[in-house]
Amino acid sequence: MPATDLVVVDIAAWWVTAVFESEGFDRPVLFDGRARAPSGVFQGSGVYTAGTTALIAGLANPESYRPDPMTLLRHGGPPAAVAAVLSHVAERTGRPAALTVVTAQEWDRPARDRLESAATIAGLPHPRIVSTAVAAAAQTGPGVVLVCVAGAAWPELTLVDGQRQLAASAVRAPGAPAIDEALLRVAAARGGAEADPDDWRLTREVERARATLGVQQRAAMLLPEPHQAVVLTRDDLTAAKAVHLDRLPDTVKMLLADAGVDRVTAVVQVGEDAQVATALSDAGPAPAITVRDPHALLRGIARTQPPSRRLWWRR
């Protein structure tokens, strides 16, 4: 496969998305014709595999599957697991001249070192590491940008100035369960099952149900045998988020005070979520720009790649 100028990859909690640039054109990376692939890895006989094949193996042997290898790596997990995901991407793009990896939060130096080791194991270049908030802020012009990412647990707010993160905080109500955990409790109560937040199969079902509730009023959720499937409603999701979103205006004020900033020039919401958008509007810092397509986020950060790291053979 021919050399690729640049690959930008986001290994999120459940899905990996990526774009690659070659000869001035950028394209989404396709995995078996799809624009994303499962981000988990399966460990068998000491070897990690990634993608849909890994997920299928994990459903049969759940104890050997790691659905979120990037979070594991951040907290000291094996670089080889993330290397398997990076290799899975590179198999579809060719070896890039430059690599950017997007992380959910800003990582400290030891975690960044482990990510660099993962790229080395995968035979890829030393990566540029950019947080989701910095990638989202690249969608706007200069100035201080407030980025809101509606995570599985609770929304995350980050103030960004250029490539620099000024302050960050979760929008979290003390004592209230995380959004995904609240939905899991509702489902377990309806199905007479245990709400085990450590069972990745259950949290995956919650994630699937949340995606469905974004476009429909009701969503089925599978529970472990012998329990029957249960139905979650958009009202369930609204209630689980509302308790945290009530804290959003105060969290915005706290962030601005922590950063010593009086106002923001732009607000970016990552992912389409009407409830989050309403809360941001009520908080009033500025009208929000919504980044609906994760590939648009990656293309934006690709455009900010330093020239010295791209097309080095054409200078």
C-alpha positions as CSV (number, residue, x, y, z in Angstrom):
1,M,0.0,0.0,0.0
2,P,1.4,3.5,-0.9
3,A,2.7,5.8,1.8
4,T,0.2,8.2,3.4
5,D,1.0,11.8,4.3
6,L,-1.0,11.8,7.6
7,V,-3.3,9.7,9.7
8,V,-5.4,11.2,12.5
9,V,-7.1,8.6,14.7
10,D,-9.5,8.8,17.6
11,I,-9.7,5.6,19.8
12,A,-12.7,6.5,21.9
13,A,-14.5,4.4,24.6
14,W,-16.4,2.3,22.2
15,W,-15.4,3.2,18.6
16,V,-12.4,4.1,16.6
17,T,-12.6,6.6,13.8
18,A,-9.8,7.9,11.6
19,V,-9.0,10.0,8.6
20,F,-6.0,9.9,6.3
21,E,-4.5,12.4,4.0
22,S,-2.7,11.5,0.8
23,E,-1.5,13.9,-1.9
24,G,-3.6,16.8,-0.5
25,F,-6.8,14.9,-0.2
26,D,-8.3,13.6,3.1
27,R,-10.7,10.7,3.4
28,P,-12.3,8.7,6.2
29,V,-10.7,5.4,7.0
30,L,-13.2,2.6,6.2
31,F,-13.3,-0.6,8.2
32,D,-15.1,-3.3,6.1
33,G,-17.0,-0.5,4.4
34,R,-18.0,1.2,7.6
35,A,-16.8,4.6,8.9
36,R,-15.9,3.3,12.3
37,A,-14.8,0.1,14.1
38,P,-15.1,-1.2,17.6
39,S,-12.2,0.2,19.7
40,G,-11.8,-2.8,22.0
41,V,-9.1,-5.5,21.8
42,F,-9.2,-9.2,22.5
43,Q,-6.2,-10.9,24.1
44,G,-5.6,-14.6,23.1
45,S,-2.4,-16.5,23.7
46,G,-0.7,-13.3,24.7
47,V,-1.5,-11.5,21.4
48,Y,-4.0,-8.6,21.0
49,T,-6.4,-8.3,18.1
50,A,-8.6,-5.4,17.3
51,G,-11.7,-4.5,15.3
52,T,-14.9,-6.4,14.7
53,T,-13.1,-9.8,14.9
54,A,-11.9,-8.9,18.4
55,L,-15.5,-7.9,19.5
56,I,-17.0,-11.2,18.2
57,A,-14.3,-13.2,20.1
58,G,-15.0,-11.0,23.2
59,L,-18.7,-11.8,23.2
60,A,-17.8,-15.5,23.4
61,N,-15.1,-14.9,25.9
62,P,-15.9,-11.6,27.7
63,E,-13.1,-11.9,30.3
64,S,-10.5,-11.6,27.5
65,Y,-12.0,-8.5,25.9
66,R,-11.0,-4.9,26.8
67,P,-13.5,-2.5,25.3
68,D,-11.6,0.7,26.1
69,P,-7.8,0.1,25.7
70,M,-7.0,3.9,25.7
71,T,-8.4,4.4,29.2
72,L,-6.4,1.4,30.3
73,L,-3.3,2.8,28.8
74,R,-3.8,6.2,30.4
75,H,-3.9,4.5,33.8
76,G,-0.9,2.2,33.2
77,G,-2.2,-0.5,30.9
78,P,-0.2,-2.3,28.2
79,P,0.9,-0.3,25.2
80,A,0.6,-3.5,23.1
81,A,-3.3,-3.3,23.4
82,V,-3.4,0.2,21.8
83,A,-0.7,-0.8,19.3
84,A,-3.1,-3.4,18.0
85,V,-5.7,-0.8,17.3
86,L,-3.2,1.5,15.7
87,S,-2.0,-1.4,13.5
88,H,-5.7,-2.1,12.6
89,V,-6.0,1.4,11.3
90,A,-2.6,1.5,9.5
91,E,-3.5,-1.7,7.6
92,R,-6.2,0.3,5.9
93,T,-4.2,3.5,5.2
94,G,-0.6,2.4,4.6
95,R,2.3,3.6,6.8
96,P,1.8,7.4,7.4
97,A,4.6,9.9,7.3
98,A,2.9,11.6,10.3
99,L,0.5,10.4,13.0
100,T,-1.9,12.3,15.3
101,V,-3.8,10.5,18.1
102,V,-6.7,12.2,19.7
103,T,-7.2,11.5,23.4
104,A,-10.4,12.0,25.4
105,Q,-8.6,14.2,27.9
106,E,-5.3,15.9,28.2
107,W,-2.8,13.2,29.2
108,D,0.2,13.6,31.6
109,R,3.7,12.8,30.5
110,P,3.9,9.1,31.7
111,A,0.6,8.3,29.8
112,R,1.9,10.1,26.7
113,D,5.1,8.0,26.9
114,R,3.1,4.8,26.9
115,L,1.1,6.0,23.9
116,E,4.3,6.8,22.1
117,S,5.5,3.2,23.0
118,A,2.3,1.9,21.4
119,A,3.0,3.7,18.2
120,T,6.5,2.4,18.1
121,I,5.3,-1.2,18.7
122,A,2.8,-0.7,15.8
123,G,5.7,0.5,13.6
124,L,4.3,4.0,13.2
125,P,5.8,7.4,13.6
126,H,6.2,9.3,16.9
127,P,2.6,10.6,17.4
128,R,1.4,14.1,17.9
129,I,-1.1,13.8,20.8
130,V,-4.1,16.1,20.9
131,S,-7.1,16.2,23.3
132,T,-10.6,16.1,22.0
133,A,-11.2,19.6,23.3
134,V,-8.2,21.0,21.4
135,A,-9.4,19.2,18.3
136,A,-12.9,20.7,18.7
137,A,-11.6,24.2,19.3
138,A,-9.7,24.0,16.0
139,Q,-13.2,24.3,14.3
140,T,-13.3,28.0,15.3
141,G,-11.1,31.0,14.9
142,P,-8.6,32.4,17.4
143,G,-9.6,33.2,21.0
144,V,-10.8,31.3,24.1
145,V,-13.1,28.5,23.2
146,L,-15.5,26.6,25.6
147,V,-15.8,22.9,24.5
148,C,-18.5,20.6,25.8
149,V,-18.3,16.9,25.2
150,A,-21.3,14.9,26.3
151,G,-19.6,11.9,27.7
152,A,-21.1,8.5,28.8
153,A,-20.8,9.4,32.4
154,W,-21.4,13.2,32.4
155,P,-20.7,16.2,30.2
156,E,-17.1,17.5,30.2
157,L,-16.3,21.2,29.8
158,T,-12.9,22.5,28.7
159,L,-11.5,26.0,28.1
160,V,-9.0,26.1,25.2
161,D,-6.9,28.9,23.9
162,G,-5.3,27.8,20.6
163,Q,-3.5,24.5,21.3
164,R,-3.4,25.2,25.1
165,Q,-5.9,23.8,27.6
166,L,-6.7,26.4,30.3
167,A,-9.1,24.5,32.6
168,A,-11.4,21.5,32.5
169,S,-14.2,20.1,34.7
170,A,-16.9,17.5,34.6
171,V,-20.5,18.7,34.9
172,R,-21.3,16.5,37.7
173,A,-23.9,16.6,40.5
174,P,-22.4,15.3,43.8
175,G,-23.8,12.0,44.9
176,A,-25.8,11.4,41.7
177,P,-24.9,8.3,39.6
178,A,-23.2,8.8,36.2
179,I,-25.6,8.9,33.3
180,D,-24.8,5.5,31.9
181,E,-24.9,4.0,35.4
182,A,-28.3,5.6,36.1
183,L,-29.7,4.0,32.9
184,L,-28.2,0.7,33.9
185,R,-30.0,0.9,37.3
186,V,-33.3,1.6,35.5
187,A,-32.9,-1.3,33.2
188,A,-31.8,-3.7,35.9
189,A,-34.8,-2.7,38.1
190,R,-37.2,-3.3,35.2
191,G,-35.7,-6.6,34.3
192,G,-35.1,-7.9,37.8
193,A,-31.4,-8.3,37.1
194,E,-28.2,-7.1,38.8
195,A,-26.8,-3.7,37.7
196,D,-23.1,-4.5,37.4
197,P,-21.3,-1.5,36.0
198,D,-18.1,-3.6,35.6
199,D,-19.8,-5.9,33.0
200,W,-18.7,-4.3,29.7
201,R,-21.5,-6.2,27.9
202,L,-24.1,-4.3,29.9
203,T,-22.4,-1.0,29.5
204,R,-22.2,-1.6,25.8
205,E,-25.9,-2.3,25.7
206,V,-26.5,1.0,27.5
207,E,-24.3,2.8,24.9
208,R,-26.3,1.2,22.1
209,A,-29.6,2.2,23.8
210,R,-28.4,5.8,24.2
211,A,-27.5,6.0,20.5
212,T,-31.0,4.7,19.6
213,L,-32.7,7.2,22.0
214,G,-31.0,10.0,20.1
215,V,-33.4,9.4,17.2
216,Q,-36.2,7.3,18.7
217,Q,-38.4,7.6,21.8
218,R,-37.8,4.0,22.9
219,A,-34.9,1.6,22.8
220,A,-34.6,-2.1,23.7
221,M,-31.7,-3.2,25.9
222,L,-30.6,-6.8,26.3
223,L,-29.9,-8.2,29.8
224,P,-28.0,-11.4,30.7
225,E,-29.9,-14.7,30.5
226,P,-32.3,-15.7,31.8
227,H,-33.7,-12.1,31.9
228,Q,-35.7,-10.7,29.1
229,A,-34.9,-7.5,27.2
230,V,-36.2,-4.3,28.7
231,V,-37.2,-1.0,27.2
232,L,-35.6,2.3,28.0
233,T,-37.3,5.6,27.1
234,R,-36.0,9.0,26.1
235,D,-37.6,10.2,29.4
236,D,-35.2,7.9,31.3
237,L,-32.2,9.4,29.5
238,T,-33.5,12.9,30.0
239,A,-33.8,12.4,33.7
240,A,-30.4,10.8,34.0
241,K,-28.7,13.8,32.3
242,A,-30.8,16.6,33.8
243,V,-29.5,16.1,37.4
244,H,-26.0,16.8,36.1
245,L,-26.9,19.5,33.5
246,D,-28.5,21.6,36.2
247,R,-24.9,22.2,37.4
248,L,-23.7,23.4,34.0
249,P,-24.1,27.2,34.5
250,D,-22.2,27.1,37.8
251,T,-19.5,24.9,36.2
252,V,-19.0,27.4,33.4
253,K,-18.6,30.2,35.9
254,M,-16.1,28.2,37.9
255,L,-14.0,27.4,34.8
256,L,-13.9,31.0,33.7
257,A,-12.8,32.0,37.2
258,D,-10.2,29.3,37.4
259,A,-8.7,30.3,34.1
260,G,-8.9,34.0,34.8
261,V,-11.0,34.6,31.7
262,D,-14.0,37.0,31.5
263,R,-15.6,35.7,28.3
264,V,-15.2,33.2,25.5
265,T,-15.2,33.9,21.8
266,A,-16.9,30.6,20.8
267,V,-18.6,27.5,22.2
268,V,-18.3,24.1,20.5
269,Q,-20.5,21.1,21.4
270,V,-19.1,17.8,20.3
271,G,-21.9,15.5,19.3
272,E,-25.6,16.3,18.6
273,D,-27.6,16.4,21.9
274,A,-30.6,18.7,22.2
275,Q,-30.7,18.6,26.0
276,V,-27.0,19.5,26.2
277,A,-27.5,22.3,23.6
278,T,-30.3,23.8,25.6
279,A,-28.2,23.7,28.8
280,L,-25.3,25.5,27.0
281,S,-27.7,28.1,25.6
282,D,-29.2,28.7,29.1
283,A,-25.7,29.1,30.5
284,G,-25.2,31.9,27.9
285,P,-21.5,32.1,27.1
286,A,-22.1,32.2,23.3
287,P,-24.1,30.4,20.7
288,A,-22.7,26.9,20.3
289,I,-21.2,25.4,17.1
290,T,-22.1,21.7,17.0
291,V,-19.7,19.2,15.6
292,R,-21.9,16.3,14.5
293,D,-19.5,14.2,12.4
294,P,-16.5,12.8,14.3
295,H,-14.6,12.8,11.0
296,A,-15.0,16.6,10.8
297,L,-13.3,16.8,14.1
298,L,-10.4,14.8,12.9
299,R,-10.2,16.8,9.6
300,G,-10.0,20.0,11.6
301,I,-7.1,18.8,13.7
302,A,-5.4,17.5,10.5
303,R,-5.4,21.0,9.1
304,T,-3.5,22.2,12.2
305,Q,-0.7,19.7,11.7
306,P,2.7,21.5,11.8
307,P,4.1,21.7,8.3
308,S,7.4,20.3,9.4
309,R,5.7,17.0,10.2
310,R,4.0,16.6,6.8
311,L,5.1,16.1,3.3
312,W,8.7,16.1,4.4
313,W,10.0,14.4,1.2
314,R,8.5,17.3,-1.0
315,R,10.3,20.2,0.7
